[in-house]
Amino acid sequence: VAAAGHPLLSAVVALPASGGLVFTGRLSASSHPWIADHEVLGSVLLPGTGFLELAVRAGDEVGCGVVEELTLEAPLLLPPGEARQIQVAVDAEAGDGRRTVRIFSRAEDGAWTRHAEGTLLPGVREPAGGLAEWPPAGASEVDIDGAYTDLVAAGFAYGPAFRGLRAAWQRGDEIFAEVALPEEALADARRFGLHPALLDAAMHAAIIVGAREGGEKETVLPFSWNQVCLHATGATALRVRLTRPTPASLVLDVADETGAPVLSVGSMAGRGVSAGQLAG
């Protein structure tokens, strides 16, 4: 058993018989107060970016720099006063180097629920770049005054940790955003690959623009991540380029405040949810 060295995970255990490994941890809104700021349709839940962060950390442990695919199957709810044990299980390496990753949780002594499953891939993806010039040339500024009030109407009652959008621009089909963590989250950010609240905020401009253009008719949460590669860790502020190859998906290119690459997301597909689905 070794320390996992991650804010969401406490330990990692190698499984010599199978060649896999398991990470363990414990989550609650009291031990990880930023999660309490992620309220959707009246329920507090781990954001989809949190599952991605867990998969990225698992991949780092086994030399897989790309989350080839991660599908989210069930929300991980964190009601006040309750905690969840979590496990991230990584299978042995397949013949082509790929590894299956699965993420589970349970209430204390309860049954395990599988929340996500995906594939980790050795190697890295080349970043797209192009975010050194800022603000982007030829882009029109998007008015973000009242943006988080608008998001409440769309089902997202974000607290301070997730209210990271600082500015946004639009150029044709491209949306650009500048996001940052609040001061109280800065120290913790250095221990993450990329803080889930910061990556979540990186997508808010697309939700806001979509809602104002009449395209967002329901509350949409991440359903699957594809071809994700983390290029640098511990960012506290980001520049983001978002494009929509389809109405239900996003491509993200993410850089730090100097334009140096931080994260590439080949696609993030969303899916509409209801309050009833989140409440179980």
N, C-alpha and C positions, 0 to 999 in steps of 0.2 A: 504494500500500500504506500502510495506517495501522495504528497500534497499536489492538488491540481493547479494551484496558483492562479485562481480565477474567482471573481466576485460571486459567480453563480454556482460554483462547484468547489467542493471541499477536498475530494480525494479521487485518485485514479488507481485502478487495480488491473494489472495485466493478467490475462487468463491463459496460462501456458498450454493447457490441453487443447484449446481451440485456436490460439493465435490472435484472439481478439482482446478487447479491453472494455472496462466499464468505468465511467465517471459517476460520482454520487454528489448530491448536494441537497440543500433544504431551502425552500423559498417561502417567504411570507411578506405581507405588506409592511410588517414592523421591521423585519431584518433587512428588507430591500425597499425602503419607503418610496423610491421613484416609481415602483410598479403601481402603487396606489394612485398615481397620477394618470394611469392609463385606464380610463373608464369609458366603456363603449356600451351604449344602449342600457345603461344602468348597472352594468357588471364590470368589476375590476378583473382584468385578465393579463397574463403575460403577452406582450405584443409579439406579432409574427417575427419582428426583428430579433426578439430574444431567442426564439428557436434557431434562427440563422446563426446568431452569435455562438450558441452551444455547438452547432455543427461545425462552425469554423474552428473553434477551440479543439474539438475532437480531431479534425483533420490535421491541425498543426501537430498534434501528438504523434501521428502516424505518418507524417511526411506527405500528406495530401493537401495541396494548396488550393484546390478548386472544389467547391461544393457544386457538383455537376447538376444535382437536382435534389430538392427537399420539398416534400408535399406535407402540408399541415392537415391533419385528420380530425382533430378535436381541440377545442379551446382549453386552456389551462386557467381555470378560475381561481382567484385568491380572495375569498370573502374576508372581511375584517375579523381578526382574531384567529384565523385558521392558517395552517402551514401545510405545505406539500413537500414530500420527499421526491427528488427527481433522480433519474438515471439516464445517462447517455451511453448506449451500448454500440460498440463498433465491432463489426465482424472481422474475421481474418481476411487477409488480402486475397483477392481472386487472381486468376492467372494473368489478367491484363493490368493488375495493380489497383483496380477499384476496390472499395470497401463499402459495405452497407452500414448506414448509421440509423439508429432508432432512438427516439426520445420518449421517456415514460414519466408518469408521476402517480402518486397516490397520497391520500390522506394518511395520517398516522395509523399504521396497521390495517389500512384498507386494501382494496384490490387495485392492481396496477392498470392504468389507462395509457394506451399508446397515443401520443399526440402528433408525432411526425415520423416520417421515414424517408430516407434518401440515399444518395450515392456520393461518396468522396472519391476524388480523382487526383492522382499524383501530378505534379507540375504546377505551372502558373499560367494565367491568361495575360496577354499583353494589354495594358491600359490604353484607352482611346486617346487620352490627353486632350489638349485643346481648351483647358480652363485657366491658362496663365493670364490671358487678357481678361480683366474684370473691372467693371461690369462688361458683359459680352457686347461686342460691336454690333450695332444694328438692332439691338433688342429694346423693346419698350417696357418701361417699368410697370409692374402690376401693383395696384393699390391694395395693400394688405391690412389697412385699418379695419378693425372689426372682424378680422379673419377668424379668430378663435371663437367669437360669438356665432359666426356663420357655421362653424364646424359643430357647435353644440346642436344646432338645428339639424345637422346631418347625422347626429348620433354620437359624436365624439366629444365627451366632456373632459378635455385634457387639463391636467393640473400643471403646475409650473415646470416640472422636469421635461414635459413634452411640448411646451410652448416655445419652441426653439426657432421658429421662422423669423428672420430679421429683414429680409428683402426678397423680392422676386421680380423676374423679367420674363418676357415672352418674345420669341422670334419665330414666326411661322408656327410649325408644329413642335418647336422646342420650348421647354420651360426651364428657366434657370432659377436657382434659389441660393440664398445665403442663410445658413443656420448655425446656431451656437447653443451650447449647454449653459444653463444658469450657473451662477457662481458656486452654489452649494453642491453641484454635481461634478465639479472640475477635478477634485482630488481622486475620486473614484474612477474617472474616465481613463486614467493612465493604466489601470489594471485590466481593462477590456481590450479586445481586438478593436471593436468599434462600439461605443456605448449604444445599446438598443434604443434609448430615447432620442439620441441624436440622429440615428439612421431613420427612425420613424418620422422625425420632424423633417427630414430631407424630402419626404414624399408629400408633405402637406400642401405645398404650392400646387401640385397637380390636382389634389382633391378640390382645392378652392377654385382654381381656374375651371375645372370640370363642372362644378356646381353652378358657377356664375354663367357658364355657357349653356347650361341646361342639360348637360350630359350625365350628371350624377343623380340618379333617381332613387338610390337605395344606399344603405350603409355597407361599404365594401371593405373587407379585411384581406390581408395577404393569404393566398391559398397555396401558392407554390413559388419557389425560388429556383432559378436555373443559371448555370454557368457563373457562379459567384466567386470572386477572387479578392482577398484582402491584400493590399499592397503595402500598407503602413498601419501601425497600431497606435492607439491612445489619443486619437484626434479629439479636440474639444470644439472646433469650429470647422465648417465645411463650405465648399462651393459645389453645387450640384447641377448637372444637366439631366433633364428628364425628357424622354420621348415616349410616345404611345404607338407601338406598332399595330395594336388592336385596341378597341375601346376598353377592354378588360385587362390590359397589361401595360407594364412600364419597363423601359430600359433606363438604368441609372449609371452615370459616370460621376464619380465622387472624388474630389480633391481637397487638399487642405487650403489654408489661407494664402499660400504662395502659388497654388496651382499644381503642386506635386500630387501624383495619384495616391488615393487612399483605398478606394473600393471600386470594383467593376461588377455590375449585375447584368448578365445577358438578358434576363427578363424576370419580372415579378408579375405573376398572374393573380388577380384579385377575384373574390367571390362575395356576393351579397349575403348578408346575415340578418337575422331577425332577433329581437329581444328574447323570444321564446327559445330559439336555438341556443343562445348564450346562457340562458337560465337553466338549460338542461331539460 
